[in-house]
């Protein structure tokens, strides 16, 4: 619905979050244009960026098969 209206999708975390990295999976699943996790300076943020990298690697390996 948002994409059809020309609206960019941004998935953002809340401050005080845990190390749960599900939000990275969610961002990929909804086809988000951007994520807003903050600077990778704390463990909970690094976990989310690491998960995005892992998903990217998984998708690349599926494309080469």
N, CA, C and O atoms as a DFTB+ gen file, in Angstrom:
260 C
 N C O
     1  1       0.824      -1.178       0.000
     2  2       0.000       0.000       0.000
     3  2       0.879       1.256       0.000
     4  3       0.660       2.163      -0.803
     5  1       1.864       1.313       0.890
     6  2       2.743       2.490       0.950
     7  2       3.530       2.632      -0.341
     8  3       3.647       3.728      -0.889
     9  1       4.067       1.520      -0.825
    10  2       4.867       1.557      -2.047
    11  2       4.032       2.013      -3.233
    12  3       4.510       2.777      -4.071
    13  1       2.794       1.554      -3.310
    14  2       1.903       1.961      -4.398
    15  2       1.640       3.462      -4.359
    16  3       1.393       4.080      -5.395
    17  1       1.692       4.043      -3.176
    18  2       1.471       5.477      -3.016
    19  2       2.766       6.272      -3.168
    20  3       2.767       7.493      -3.014
    21  1       3.875       5.577      -3.472
    22  2       5.151       6.255      -3.652
    23  2       5.836       6.642      -2.356
    24  3       6.704       7.515      -2.342
    25  1       5.446       5.994      -1.266
    26  2       6.022       6.292       0.044
    27  2       7.144       5.302       0.329
    28  3       6.972       4.095       0.155
    29  1       8.291       5.812       0.767
    30  2       9.417       4.960       1.139
    31  2       9.122       4.286       2.474
    32  3       8.507       4.880       3.359
    33  1       9.568       3.041       2.609
    34  2       9.352       2.275       3.834
    35  2      10.628       2.301       4.665
    36  3      11.699       1.926       4.188
    37  1      10.504       2.747       5.914
    38  2      11.626       2.796       6.843
    39  2      11.261       1.954       8.057
    40  3      10.231       2.184       8.692
    41  1      12.106       0.976       8.380
    42  2      11.917       0.172       9.583
    43  2      12.910       0.692      10.616
    44  3      14.107       0.788      10.343
    45  1      12.409       1.024      11.799
    46  2      13.236       1.649      12.824
    47  2      13.097       0.911      14.147
    48  3      12.020       0.424      14.490
    49  1      14.202       0.832      14.887
    50  2      14.149       0.211      16.214
    51  2      13.889       1.282      17.263
    52  3      13.954       2.476      16.970
    53  1      13.601       0.864      18.454
    54  2      13.355       1.788      19.568
    55  2      14.571       1.761      20.481
    56  3      15.223       0.727      20.627
    57  1      14.869       2.879      21.084
    58  2      15.991       2.900      22.024
    59  2      15.661       2.007      23.212
    60  3      14.498       1.860      23.590
    61  1      16.679       1.424      23.784
    62  2      16.477       0.524      24.907
    63  2      16.107      -0.883      24.486
    64  3      15.600      -1.658      25.297
    65  1      16.355      -1.229      23.218
    66  2      16.019      -2.563      22.730
    67  2      16.983      -3.614      23.254
    68  3      17.984      -3.300      23.898
    69  1      16.664      -4.855      22.968
    70  2      17.501      -5.989      23.347
    71  2      18.361      -6.401      22.151
    72  3      18.340      -5.745      21.109
    73  1      19.104      -7.476      22.306
    74  2      19.930      -7.999      21.219
    75  2      19.118      -8.792      20.199
    76  3      19.690      -9.344      19.260
    77  1      17.824      -8.859      20.361
    78  2      16.968      -9.569      19.409
    79  2      17.098      -8.910      18.039
    80  3      16.903      -7.703      17.898
    81  1      17.430      -9.719      17.029
    82  2      17.678      -9.177      15.691
    83  2      16.516      -9.406      14.723
    84  3      16.685      -9.241      13.515
    85  1      15.355      -9.779      15.225
    86  2      14.195     -10.044      14.370
    87  2      13.854      -8.866      13.468
    88  3      13.399      -9.071      12.343
    89  1      14.060      -7.655      13.930
    90  2      13.676      -6.474      13.155
    91  2      14.410      -6.429      11.809
    92  3      13.881      -5.891      10.836
    93  1      15.612      -6.987      11.749
    94  2      16.338      -7.050      10.474
    95  2      15.612      -7.985       9.510
    96  3      15.461      -7.663       8.332
    97  1      15.166      -9.134       9.999
    98  2      14.388     -10.058       9.169
    99  2      13.092      -9.396       8.709
   100  3      12.686      -9.541       7.556
   101  1      12.458      -8.679       9.607
   102  2      11.209      -7.985       9.284
   103  2      11.432      -6.954       8.183
   104  3      10.637      -6.857       7.248
   105  1      12.514      -6.184       8.293
   106  2      12.815      -5.153       7.293
   107  2      12.988      -5.767       5.909
   108  3      12.496      -5.227       4.919
   109  1      13.683      -6.890       5.843
   110  2      13.874      -7.564       4.553
   111  2      12.548      -8.123       4.052
   112  3      12.233      -8.013       2.867
   113  1      11.778      -8.717       4.944
   114  2      10.502      -9.331       4.547
   115  2       9.519      -8.321       3.966
   116  3       8.784      -8.639       3.031
   117  1       9.502      -7.113       4.511
   118  2       8.566      -6.101       4.000
   119  2       9.164      -5.292       2.857
   120  3       8.498      -4.425       2.291
   121  1      10.430      -5.577       2.514
   122  2      11.069      -4.851       1.420
   123  2      11.354      -3.404       1.758
   124  3      11.216      -2.523       0.909
   125  1      11.752      -3.154       2.992
   126  2      12.013      -1.780       3.434
   127  2      13.090      -1.122       2.577
   128  3      14.063      -1.762       2.179
   129  1      12.902       0.150       2.304
   130  2      13.896       0.921       1.567
   131  2      15.068       1.306       2.466
   132  3      16.206       1.413       2.009
   133  1      14.780       1.508       3.726
   134  2      15.796       1.931       4.689
   135  2      15.538       1.262       6.030
   136  3      14.413       0.872       6.343
   137  1      16.614       1.137       6.823
   138  2      16.487       0.739       8.226
   139  2      17.124       1.833       9.067
   140  3      18.044       2.521       8.624
   141  1      16.628       1.982      10.270
   142  2      17.167       2.984      11.188
   143  2      17.428       2.290      12.520
   144  3      16.557       2.205      13.385
   145  1      18.659       1.795      12.655
   146  2      19.043       1.084      13.869
   147  2      20.010       1.895      14.717
   148  3      20.345       1.481      15.827
   149  1      20.463       3.034      14.225
   150  2      21.446       3.836      14.943
   151  2      22.861       3.404      14.601
   152  3      23.069       2.438      13.867
   153  1      23.826       4.128      15.138
   154  2      25.235       3.811      14.894
   155  2      25.567       2.456      15.505
   156  3      25.078       2.129      16.586
   157  1      26.394       1.662      14.822
   158  2      26.730       0.327      15.346
   159  2      27.732       0.414      16.497
   160  3      28.846      -0.101      16.405
   161  1      27.326       1.060      17.561
   162  2      28.225       1.299      18.688
   163  2      27.884       0.451      19.911
   164  3      28.707       0.317      20.816
   165  1      26.694      -0.117      19.949
   166  2      26.276      -0.921      21.100
   167  2      25.841      -2.294      20.613
   168  3      25.473      -2.463      19.450
   169  1      25.886      -3.268      21.503
   170  2      25.613      -4.652      21.145
   171  2      24.293      -4.885      20.452
   172  3      24.227      -5.635      19.478
   173  1      23.225      -4.246      20.944
   174  2      21.914      -4.493      20.340
   175  2      21.839      -3.954      18.918
   176  3      21.106      -4.495      18.090
   177  1      22.574      -2.915      18.631
   178  2      22.581      -2.370      17.266
   179  2      23.456      -3.217      16.354
   180  3      23.084      -3.505      15.216
   181  1      24.610      -3.610      16.855
   182  2      25.521      -4.441      16.065
   183  2      24.837      -5.747      15.682
   184  3      25.012      -6.227      14.562
   185  1      24.068      -6.322      16.584
   186  2      23.361      -7.573      16.298
   187  2      22.420      -7.409      15.110
   188  3      22.317      -8.310      14.277
   189  1      21.748      -6.294      15.022
   190  2      20.807      -6.049      13.922
   191  2      21.546      -5.897      12.597
   192  3      21.120      -6.458      11.587
   193  1      22.652      -5.142      12.586
   194  2      23.435      -4.984      11.356
   195  2      24.083      -6.306      10.946
   196  3      24.145      -6.622       9.758
   197  1      24.563      -7.076      11.918
   198  2      25.137      -8.387      11.602
   199  2      24.096      -9.298      10.969
   200  3      24.406     -10.052      10.047
   201  1      22.872      -9.232      11.457
   202  2      21.804     -10.055      10.878
   203  2      21.509      -9.625       9.447
   204  3      21.280     -10.474       8.586
   205  1      21.511      -8.313       9.176
   206  2      21.314      -7.843       7.800
   207  2      22.405      -8.382       6.886
   208  3      22.125      -8.788       5.758
   209  1      23.651      -8.389       7.366
   210  2      24.752      -8.939       6.567
   211  2      24.556     -10.427       6.313
   212  3      24.795     -10.907       5.205
   213  1      24.124     -11.151       7.328
   214  2      23.889     -12.587       7.169
   215  2      22.778     -12.848       6.156
   216  3      22.899     -13.745       5.321
   217  1      21.711     -12.081       6.224
   218  2      20.611     -12.232       5.265
   219  2      21.107     -11.928       3.857
   220  3      20.777     -12.646       2.913
   221  1      21.892     -10.873       3.712
   222  2      22.445     -10.510       2.406
   223  2      23.282     -11.651       1.841
   224  3      23.162     -11.986       0.663
   225  1      24.122     -12.245       2.671
   226  2      24.947     -13.371       2.225
   227  2      24.092     -14.573       1.843
   228  3      24.380     -15.248       0.855
   229  1      23.051     -14.845       2.612
   230  2      22.149     -15.959       2.298
   231  2      21.462     -15.738       0.955
   232  3      21.361     -16.660       0.145
   233  1      20.992     -14.519       0.722
   234  2      20.309     -14.219      -0.541
   235  2      21.268     -14.301      -1.723
   236  3      20.891     -14.782      -2.791
   237  1      22.499     -13.838      -1.544
   238  2      23.499     -13.927      -2.613
   239  2      23.811     -15.373      -2.949
   240  3      23.944     -15.725      -4.121
   241  1      23.928     -16.220      -1.925
   242  2      24.238     -17.628      -2.188
   243  2      23.082     -18.323      -2.902
   244  3      23.310     -19.233      -3.699
   245  1      21.859     -17.912      -2.633
   246  2      20.712     -18.488      -3.338
   247  2      20.683     -18.062      -4.801
   248  3      20.235     -18.826      -5.657
   249  1      21.152     -16.857      -5.098
   250  2      21.158     -16.352      -6.471
   251  2      22.197     -17.049      -7.330
   252  3      22.020     -17.152      -8.543
   253  1      23.280     -17.530      -6.727
   254  2      24.351     -18.160      -7.495
   255  2      24.111     -19.639      -7.732
   256  3      24.904     -20.284      -8.419
   257  1      23.053     -20.187      -7.190
   258  2      22.757     -21.621      -7.382
   259  2      21.946     -21.844      -8.623
   260  3      21.606     -22.983      -8.941
